[in-house]
Amino acid sequence: MSWRIGVDIGGTFIDFCALDESTRELHTLKVLTTPAEPGREVMDGIALLQQRYGMDPAEVTAFVHGTTVGINTVIQRKGADLALLTTAGFEDVIELARLRMPDMHGLFCARPDPLIPRDRIFGIPGRVMSDGSVQTPVNAAAVRNAADAARARGAVGVIVAFINAYRNPAQEAEAAAILREAAPDLFVFTSAEIWPVIREYERTTTAILNGYVHPRVGNYLTSLENALRQQGVAARPMVTKSNGGVMSTELGKTNCVNMLLSGTASGVIGAAFLARQANTPNALTLDIGGTSADVALVMDGQPQFGSGEKVGEFPLFIPSVSVTSIGDGGGSIATVDNFGVLKVGPESAGSTPGPACYGRGGNRATITDAMAVCGFLGHTPLAYSSVTMDRAKAEAVVGALANAMGLGLQETAEAIIRVTISNMFVEVNKLIGRYGVDPADFALMPFGGAGPMLGCLLARELGMARVMIPRRPGVVSALGGLIAEVKNDFVATVLLPIDAESGVALAIAAAGLRQRAESWLREEQQFDGTATLSVLADMSYLGQSFEIGVRLEEAWLAQGDMAAIATAFHDQHAAIYDFADRSAAVQLVNLRLVIAGATEPPDFPRLPRVEGAAKPLRDVEVWHDGALRQVPLYLREDMRHGHTLSGPAIVAQEDTTVCIPAGFAGDVDALGNIHLRWREQAA
Amino acid sequence: MSSIDKVTLQIMGNHLRAAAENMAYTLYRTAYSTFVKETEDFTTQITDASGVCVAVPMDLGATWYPGITYGRAMAMIKDYEPGDICFTNDPYSGFVATHVPDVHMWKPVFHGDDIVGFACGHIHNTDMGGAVPASLSRALTEVHQEGVRFPPMKLYRAGKINDELVDVMMLNVRKPDQNRGDLRAFVGALNTGERKLRDMVAKFGAPQVTQGMAMLLDYAEHQARDVLRSIPDGEYFFSDYADEDSVNGNPCRVALTLTIKGDAAILDFTGSDPQLTSALNVPTGGDPHHTLLLVGVYYVLCTLNPQITLNAGLTRPFTCIVPEGTVLNPHSPAAVGMRSLTCARLRSLIFGVFGLAVPERMPAAPAGSSSIINVMTTDNRTHRTVLAAVNPIVGGAGGMPHRDGTNGSGADGAYLKNTPVEITEAEVPIQILRYGLMPDSGGAGLHRGGLATALDFRVSAPHTRITARNRDRSRFRPWGILGGKAGGPSDMVLNPGTAREKPLGNTDTFTCEPGDVIHIHSPGGGGRGNPLDRDPARVLLDVARGYVSVAAAAESYGVVIQDGAVDTAATAAKRASLRVAGDAPHFAFGPERDAHDALWTAEIYHDLTVLLAGLPVHWRFFVKGKLFELMPRTGEPRATLAELFAKVQAEYSDVPAPRRLESV
């Protein structure tokens, strides 16, 4: 007997996935969050798993947790008071950032206030040059003075980030050592130990995010460890990471920055796993909750990775699963301007007060209210019976807009939905432009509490012929944690030309990365299974100011096969830009290595096939595409492998409601996923 | 044709914007040059069948062209067929391209035999040939020196590229690989726009798309008129100055009378200087809605209504009057390469005049000068020649009604990006000694102006050539308003604080020796409101943060700081001694402009405008220069303009008699 447990905290709920490995059965659970006592809901959930499914904590072999403690700390700006030591002359590095501002069309645009105010930033004389040589030693007295001043101004921790530390971290380490001796009460992180990559703002801000959330995340993880121990959970707890992998909670206390985007990342990891299982290698995942709507691309069964993803108002420059925000979710508010034009967002009712129809004080029309007015919602208990639907409240708030627009009540509700979908269409188009893909080549996979409600409508707008609704859309993120690999990224900025003379240096750099990676996996993570290593390089033509990612083979580096490396770059360049100058000089900027310890993926049981159409519970009245219609309502738990259904239809389940417009039809696969096709294009 | 409702209008607006955004992301992903990647000096648009812009992206690219109309350039090509892609970069053919490095392109989108719209845009090429690398220099005097020009013509005819045309372009430019790469990327973006527009036609129907475009223009117009209605009717006059009208030249004046009546506005630029014998001219062709004249207006509209729809409908309530032969409507072949410097003054001119109309809702002047620094030097180890952009030196925003100006950048400079110090040091053999904010550079105010940025770097090879484009505001400062003080001026100095110190001011190109240190800082933003009303605690915080010195806290803000704390009694006394009775004038310009205004009064400028407008265009800049030479200095006996002109006529007998113009 053994159990694997995945736990994911969202804005309103905490989701549990518990895999009973003896029966291969997956049990799911949602518990309301307890913001006053973070962590208590985990204990509640474990107790419920014991009660309901007879899980024995001693038999838990894996416990993987995704937490929002870190990202919430940044969004709410409740992190640690930090000091920053920079190279003298560069004290404004975080205020200037990269200069360009969001929303640059008005005269009042501004950058977010930095996480460290300028009076706790201290310039330290000392200079490393771009080749790594030391021009001026660190001024130790200045470091000690800064420690005193930092403490006097309320700092509890210090970030050290010097110019060119990516090339030679010795001065940062030296300053950190002086700080630890002079001020042992202050914690210290250096930029090179967090993510030693070229570009001072990016490296500094990433190190600051790490320090900013460190005390809260550390405390949270410590109390989680204690609580799990008390409950008798045997497994060493793991936490999910922004790169889609997992690491031990022990490491999470100091490598906090790696957890910041783990929530959205595990959703994509879970979705990618489900897509692979269902033979749907190319998917556009759509995760909509009450307060957020995110999309991501899964290509050949794999998520995409990038850096520069946003944490609250700040960019994070470690490799993360690429996720694009396309709105604020089911709570986005609809308004009518004085020209009579209907707008949805950017204001959101969030989870409090939430949509009017939830009866928790919301008094403005949201997307969820519009869905309720059209008759899509409220036929069965919502969100594991934790929410009750008050349709009259929805009709009142949507009715106010209907008066302003001179339209009928349901016409207005449908208009809100149409405008919402077209807003999402704009954002998804940016993603499409960024990757240069055709949405028609992808299946849309909606999940989260509100994803399946809007997914088919968005697919229709985007001209996507296929939609896949996973069996349990509400717990895809928790599942993502359960199946994630123990994984970490390593980087060395080498800035070497690709020529014969660089071979030895590259081989040394690669070997160094490999050694660090092996030590991380085997020693720090105590992982003894099979591991995979992938080598990537950020490369460019000499003199080009931006790099492209190129996949390399380890053997090329070990053997100094420069021709193979150059060819890989030229090929990739040609793939992106349609041309390559194979005689031009090429340089390798960053060498990157990803190590992953494989986790045995769960093999869910296949359901026996039945024939025929699914049996609806009853017909319900729904306003859809401009008319009131009788639409069949199905219960997801009644749907069997092989069942067919066609839109318009509604499928209700504990964690979400699936809305299927006219024109879509499909069936249920052996794993319980619903696959829908757009008839007009499928024919 | 069935009328489309306003819900469908919003949805169509989203789809059109999605098309423009998709074009921009496609271009950004596939473009090759640093200019596109780092500076984002490009735009994309969807236009209607007549070439009027109906949608632009919000995230990527420059902010200048939501009001662009391609009609005149498009009309210079007779027949369009599917697969055509047209382009031009000639500033005097259709007035779409406004300097030679900007290549504008457009592709018709057909439905049957009809054009439903165009996918359009521009890209700034690093170099288009001509007299100097990068094609731009203030010192150039004719557009012919500014690179190879193409009037509107077909790059692709029915899907087939004209290779000969491309060969001509590549032969004439210094970095053909970059031009070729960007051109290829741009064609991809246009094809994307065409595909997206065709998808829309399939989804909504061609008549509906056409009608939707018309309604979207109406919608933006309606929003702009709403903003205008919220501004009191009246006539508002303002003038602003570029420091120099040519290398080491006289001030260049731009002037504007804004008349607001109900929901319409007239922008009369009469009083702006004659066209220049330098590259600072702005080619508009006198188009009453030219987008370059209205860039400042887009900023004002977005400031007063952040939800405004960006398209050419915004330009309809505005009518510009731009007299011929002036800096804002030059005759060919006046050079125009550095029109970006003058455009910055045009924007501050518009911000200033709207500030007079709605002082409670507008900020003080932003720094308004972004110098682009380039270095050409030799790597002492590899002996390789390196040419690289170092950083744009951008200044802060003006004090706002609700907060301080943004430090280091903001307002109409907020779209610029910097280059990381570490990238520069890795690629260029220079050492950066400092890159940060400049203390005491923000105009003092209840809401302080945003600080300037400063950059110091050391070069290590002989014959290192530095260029700094857009140098301005070294003399005339960004103005403060409502009692706020002017921001600090820009400056550039060679080897500051040493025996070899040399002021460079607005110099835009010079040569350095090994070991030379170059210091440059931008202007700072103007302040807003009386600095004596600023909370002493905020002033103390500014001092703790190094934004304001202890001395400036006392002299500019009247806040006396002793041992890191506000001395309340001394502060009260100091503030009482500094306070001046009565209302402050709307603008605070700083001493340099005040001195200039004392000599060059409004009356003299009026006479000058009348006089020069009566002269043939080729005489105007010459006569203006002579009049400036002859103007008595401060303290000398004053002279009327007629007396000064009589002296010019006496010295130069070929000067023609001016046509008599009573008013202009």
Interface residues (C-beta under 8 A of the other chain):
Chain A: G89 F90 E91 D92 V93 E95 L96 R98 L99 R100 M101 D103 M104 H105 G106 L107 F108 C109 A110 R111 P117 R118 D119 M129 S130 I163 N164 Y166 I198 R199 E200 Y201 E202 D337 N338 F339 G340 V341 L342 K343 M405 L407 A415 R418 V419 S422 N423 F425 V426 N429 K430 I432 G433 R434 Y435 G436 G463 L495 G543 Q544 S545 F546 I576 Y577 D578 F579 D581
Chain B: K6 V7 L9 Q10 I11 N14 H15 R17 A18 A19 E21 N22 M23 A24 Y25 T26 Y28 R29 T30 Y32 T34 K37 E38 E40 M58 D59 T63 D177 G181 R184 A185 T192 K196 D199 Y219 H222 Q223 D226 Y298 Y299 V300 C302 T303 P306 Q307 L310 F351 M362 P363 P366 P392 V394 A397 G398 M400 H402 R403 T406 N407 G408 S409 G410 A411 D412 A414 Y415 L416 K417 N418 T419 P420 V421 E422 I423 E425 A426 E427 Q431 I432 L433 R434 Y435 G436 L437 T453 D456 L541 A544 R545 G546 Y547
